Amino acid sequence: MNIAQISNLGSRGASLLALIIQVAPFLQAAEFRLDASSHLVIKDSDTSTGTAARQEGVDAQIDAQVPTTTARSLALYTREVSIDEVRTLDRNVGISPAGLKLFADRRLTGLAGKLAIEVQNDCFIGLDASNEMLGLGVFVKDATSGGQTTKLGFTTTEQAAMNAQISLQLNDTTNQNAFAEELMKYIAAVPGANALVMNTNLYARMSSIAWRIGAAGETRNSFGQPVKTFNNVPMIAVPTTTITQTESDGSNNDCTSMYILRFAEDQGVCFNTNSGFVFTDFPDNPELPGQKARMSMYLNLVVERTDAMKRLSRIRL
C-alpha cells in the first residue's frame, strides 16, 4: 500500500499528507505495510534440497523450513505545533475565523514539511540508533563484509554482495555508456525493480543519459504524478541531504550512490507502520491557553530478500 492508503485521515490531515509527499517524493514511491509497534521481521532464508522433478508415483521432495526471525520496533517521528491563546483571542478585535484558520494552517504546513524531510532522510541515513529508523544506506554500506553490520537477519557477506562499487565518473560518453550497461545488468539482478532512487545531481545526469541512448520515458505513480523512467523503471530524485554527493571511494570525496529497489509488501523492500501518517488537529475548545496539534509517522525499514535491492556506489559526476 502507499502511504495514503494506509493512513486514516480527515480532510485537514489529507491536505497535510498531500504536502508531505510533494516535499518528500520518495514517500510517493515507497511501499508500506501494517505491523505492530514491536514486531518480528523474517528474512526469506528458505532452504531446498534435491530437485523438484520427480517420477510418477514417487513422493515429492520435502524441505523443512525454519524461519529466521528478528525482533524489531517502529521508530517514532513526531512534531507538535502550539498556538497561544493570544492568537485565538484576536477574534475579539475583528480577525475572522477564516483568518485564524489560515494562521493555523500555515503553522501546520511548515511543520509537516519539516517532518517529511526528516523521515525521507532517515529512510537512507537513519542509524538504527538514537531513536532513528534503519536507513537503506546504513543497512547496506559501501564496504566489504568486514565493514558491514548485521541487520534484519542478513549476514555481512550478503549485505556486502548487495553493494556494487561502480567507480565511474559520468563526465564523458564512454563512461556513461559503460555505466548504462552496468545499470542494466544490476536492474536485471533485482527482479521486478520498480524504483531507481538517486540524488538530484545524479538524476539530472541520468535524465541526459537516458535521452541520449533512447532509454527515456515517463509513467505515472499511484498518486497520479508524472515520473521519468530509465528503460521503464521509475527514477526518483531526492535531495543531497538524503543521498549525499560526499561519499568517499578512498581517493575522491565527491561520490554518490544509486539504489535499485523492488518495492513490495512481501519479498521486497517496504516500510512497516501501524498507522501511516497520523494527525491530531487543534482541539475545538477555544479556552485552552496553548492549543496543540500533532503529526507523527511511526515506521521502520523491512528488506526480505537479497535480490530486493542493490546499492550502486562510488558514482562520480
Secondary structure in CASP SS format (residue, H / E / C, confidence):
PFRMAT SS
TARGET T0000
AUTHOR 0000-0000-0000
METHOD secondary structure of the structure
MODEL  1
M C 1.00
N C 1.00
I H 1.00
A H 1.00
Q H 1.00
I H 1.00
S C 1.00
N C 1.00
L C 1.00
G C 1.00
S H 1.00
R H 1.00
G H 1.00
A H 1.00
S H 1.00
L H 1.00
L H 1.00
A H 1.00
L H 1.00
I H 1.00
I H 1.00
Q H 1.00
V H 1.00
A C 1.00
P C 1.00
F H 1.00
L H 1.00
Q H 1.00
A H 1.00
A C 1.00
E C 1.00
F E 1.00
R E 1.00
L E 1.00
D C 1.00
A C 1.00
S C 1.00
S E 1.00
H E 1.00
L E 1.00
V E 1.00
I E 1.00
K E 1.00
D C 1.00
S C 1.00
D C 1.00
T C 1.00
S C 1.00
T C 1.00
G C 1.00
T C 1.00
A C 1.00
A C 1.00
R C 1.00
Q C 1.00
E C 1.00
G C 1.00
V C 1.00
D C 1.00
A C 1.00
Q C 1.00
I C 1.00
D C 1.00
A C 1.00
Q C 1.00
V C 1.00
P C 1.00
T E 1.00
T E 1.00
T E 1.00
A E 1.00
R E 1.00
S E 1.00
L C 1.00
A E 1.00
L E 1.00
Y E 1.00
T E 1.00
R E 1.00
E E 1.00
V E 1.00
S E 1.00
I E 1.00
D E 1.00
E H 1.00
V H 1.00
R H 1.00
T H 1.00
L H 1.00
D H 1.00
R H 1.00
N H 1.00
V H 1.00
G C 1.00
I C 1.00
S C 1.00
P H 1.00
A H 1.00
G H 1.00
L H 1.00
K H 1.00
L H 1.00
F H 1.00
A H 1.00
D H 1.00
R H 1.00
R H 1.00
L H 1.00
T H 1.00
G H 1.00
L H 1.00
A H 1.00
G H 1.00
K H 1.00
L H 1.00
A H 1.00
I H 1.00
E H 1.00
V H 1.00
Q H 1.00
N H 1.00
D H 1.00
C H 1.00
F H 1.00
I H 1.00
G C 1.00
L E 1.00
D C 1.00
A C 1.00
S C 1.00
N C 1.00
E C 1.00
M C 1.00
L E 1.00
G C 1.00
L H 1.00
G H 1.00
V H 1.00
F H 1.00
V C 1.00
K C 1.00
D C 1.00
A C 1.00
T C 1.00
S H 1.00
G H 1.00
G H 1.00
Q C 1.00
T C 1.00
T C 1.00
K C 1.00
L C 1.00
G C 1.00
F C 1.00
T C 1.00
T H 1.00
T H 1.00
E H 1.00
Q H 1.00
A H 1.00
A H 1.00
M C 1.00
N E 1.00
A E 1.00
Q E 1.00
I E 1.00
S E 1.00
L E 1.00
Q E 1.00
L C 1.00
N C 1.00
D C 1.00
T H 1.00
T H 1.00
N H 1.00
Q H 1.00
N H 1.00
A H 1.00
F H 1.00
A H 1.00
E H 1.00
E H 1.00
L H 1.00
M H 1.00
K H 1.00
Y H 1.00
I H 1.00
A H 1.00
A C 1.00
V C 1.00
P C 1.00
G C 1.00
A C 1.00
N C 1.00
A E 1.00
L E 1.00
V E 1.00
M E 1.00
N E 1.00
T H 1.00
N H 1.00
L H 1.00
Y H 1.00
A H 1.00
R H 1.00
M H 1.00
S H 1.00
S H 1.00
I H 1.00
A H 1.00
W H 1.00
R H 1.00
I H 1.00
G C 1.00
A C 1.00
A E 1.00
G E 1.00
E E 1.00
T E 1.00
R E 1.00
N C 1.00
S C 1.00
F C 1.00
G C 1.00
Q C 1.00
P E 1.00
V E 1.00
K E 1.00
T E 1.00
F E 1.00
N C 1.00
N C 1.00
V E 1.00
P E 1.00
M E 1.00
I E 1.00
A E 1.00
V E 1.00
P C 1.00
T C 1.00
T C 1.00
T C 1.00
I C 1.00
T C 1.00
Q C 1.00
T C 1.00
E E 1.00
S C 1.00
D C 1.00
G C 1.00
S C 1.00
N C 1.00
N C 1.00
D C 1.00
C E 1.00
T E 1.00
S E 1.00
M E 1.00
Y E 1.00
I E 1.00
L E 1.00
R C 1.00
F E 1.00
A C 1.00
E C 1.00
D C 1.00
Q C 1.00
G C 1.00
V E 1.00
C E 1.00
F E 1.00
N E 1.00
T E 1.00
N E 1.00
S E 1.00
G E 1.00
F E 1.00
V E 1.00
F E 1.00
T E 1.00
D C 1.00
F C 1.00
P C 1.00
D C 1.00
N C 1.00
P C 1.00
E C 1.00
L C 1.00
P C 1.00
G E 1.00
Q E 1.00
K E 1.00
A E 1.00
R E 1.00
M E 1.00
S E 1.00
M E 1.00
Y E 1.00
L E 1.00
N E 1.00
L E 1.00
V E 1.00
V E 1.00
E C 1.00
R C 1.00
T H 1.00
D H 1.00
A H 1.00
M E 1.00
K E 1.00
R E 1.00
L E 1.00
S E 1.00
R E 1.00
I E 1.00
R E 1.00
L C 1.00
END
